[in-house]
Amino acid sequence: MLHWWPILSWFRNKSRRPPQELTKHIIRFVGEQDGASERDLKSSLVEVFLREPTVRRAYLARTDYRDTTGVHVALCVKSSVGVCHELKSKVFDIFSSMFGSHEHLDVLFIRDDQEQELGQVCRPFYRAE
């Protein structure tokens, strides 16, 4: 069975073009993305998530879309309302202020079955209390 999952891919550039929405058939979660700059990003995101009651958990994961594009970094959010457009904008602002124009971040609002698969290779960096 093929699943279509919307992915927001954000690139920081001078023109500040809006996030690009992509659709992928299959997503494979490879592992956790962690390093000094990623920990800074996670800390900034946690501050936003604490004020967003719809965010239940968040992960920073490496993903493979089983195409020729290779491995990507994705912010995977488990939300009580599914896709949250206001939250997407806040994440974009944080990411674009921290990373160069050659970097991009995919954002996935994940379902229960996706979170179960993701949880096998990655721990959440944020959990709502």
C-alpha positions as CSV (number, residue, x, y, z in Angstrom):
1,M,0.0,0.0,0.0
2,L,1.4,3.4,-0.9
3,H,0.9,6.4,1.4
4,W,1.1,10.0,0.3
5,W,2.6,12.2,3.0
6,P,2.8,15.9,2.6
7,I,6.3,17.3,3.4
8,L,7.2,20.9,3.8
9,S,10.7,21.5,2.7
10,W,12.2,24.8,3.7
11,F,15.2,26.4,2.2
12,R,16.7,29.6,3.5
13,N,17.5,32.0,0.8
14,K,17.7,35.7,0.2
15,S,14.3,35.9,-1.6
16,R,12.6,34.2,1.4
17,R,10.4,32.2,-0.9
18,P,7.6,30.3,0.8
19,P,8.0,26.7,1.9
20,Q,7.6,24.2,-0.8
21,E,5.0,21.5,-0.2
22,L,6.0,18.1,-1.6
23,T,4.2,14.7,-1.6
24,K,6.1,11.4,-1.1
25,H,4.9,7.9,-1.5
26,I,7.1,6.2,1.1
27,I,9.1,7.6,4.0
28,R,11.7,5.5,5.8
29,F,12.9,6.8,9.1
30,V,16.7,6.2,9.3
31,G,17.6,7.6,12.7
32,E,18.0,10.6,14.9
33,Q,19.7,13.8,13.7
34,D,21.9,15.1,16.5
35,G,24.8,17.5,16.8
36,A,25.7,20.8,18.3
37,S,23.7,22.9,15.8
38,E,20.8,20.5,15.9
39,R,20.7,20.7,19.7
40,D,20.5,24.5,19.4
41,L,17.6,24.1,16.9
42,K,15.8,21.7,19.2
43,S,16.2,24.1,22.2
44,S,14.6,26.9,20.2
45,L,11.8,24.7,18.9
46,V,11.0,23.5,22.5
47,E,10.4,27.1,23.5
48,V,7.8,27.3,20.7
49,F,6.3,23.9,21.5
50,L,5.8,24.8,25.1
51,R,3.4,27.5,24.0
52,E,1.6,25.3,21.5
53,P,-0.8,22.9,23.3
54,T,-1.5,21.0,20.1
55,V,2.1,19.7,19.9
56,R,2.3,16.3,21.7
57,R,5.8,15.2,20.7
58,A,8.6,16.2,18.3
59,Y,11.5,14.4,16.7
60,L,14.5,15.5,14.6
61,A,15.0,12.5,12.3
62,R,17.0,11.5,9.2
63,T,14.6,10.3,6.5
64,D,14.9,8.5,3.2
65,Y,12.1,8.9,0.7
66,R,13.3,5.9,-1.4
67,D,14.0,8.1,-4.4
68,T,17.3,9.5,-5.7
69,T,17.4,12.5,-3.4
70,G,19.3,10.7,-0.5
71,V,18.8,11.2,3.2
72,H,17.1,14.3,4.5
73,V,16.6,15.9,7.9
74,A,13.0,16.2,9.0
75,L,11.2,17.7,12.0
76,C,8.5,15.2,12.7
77,V,5.7,16.6,14.8
78,K,2.9,14.6,16.4
79,S,0.1,17.1,16.8
80,S,-3.4,16.7,18.2
81,V,-4.8,18.6,15.2
82,G,-2.7,17.2,12.4
83,V,-1.1,19.9,10.2
84,C,-0.9,23.3,11.9
85,H,-0.2,26.1,9.5
86,E,0.7,28.6,12.3
87,L,3.2,26.3,13.7
88,K,4.8,25.7,10.3
89,S,5.4,29.4,10.0
90,K,7.1,29.6,13.4
91,V,9.3,26.7,12.7
92,F,10.3,28.3,9.4
93,D,11.3,31.5,11.1
94,I,13.5,29.7,13.6
95,F,15.1,27.5,11.1
96,S,15.8,30.3,8.6
97,S,17.4,32.4,11.3
98,M,19.8,29.7,12.4
99,F,21.0,28.0,9.2
100,G,22.6,29.0,5.9
101,S,20.9,29.1,2.5
102,H,22.3,25.8,1.5
103,E,20.5,24.0,4.3
104,H,16.9,22.7,4.3
105,L,14.5,21.2,6.7
106,D,11.6,18.9,5.9
107,V,8.6,19.1,8.3
108,L,6.2,16.2,8.7
109,F,3.1,16.2,10.8
110,I,3.0,12.5,11.6
111,R,0.2,10.0,12.2
112,D,0.1,7.4,15.0
113,D,1.4,4.6,12.7
114,Q,4.3,6.8,11.5
115,E,5.2,7.7,15.0
116,Q,5.3,4.1,16.0
117,E,7.8,3.4,13.1
118,L,9.8,6.5,13.9
119,G,10.0,5.6,17.6
120,Q,12.0,2.5,16.7
121,V,15.0,4.6,15.5
122,C,14.6,8.0,17.1
123,R,13.6,9.4,20.5
124,P,11.5,12.5,20.8
125,F,13.3,15.7,21.9
126,Y,10.0,17.2,23.0
127,R,7.1,15.6,24.9
128,A,4.1,17.6,26.2
129,E,3.4,17.0,29.8
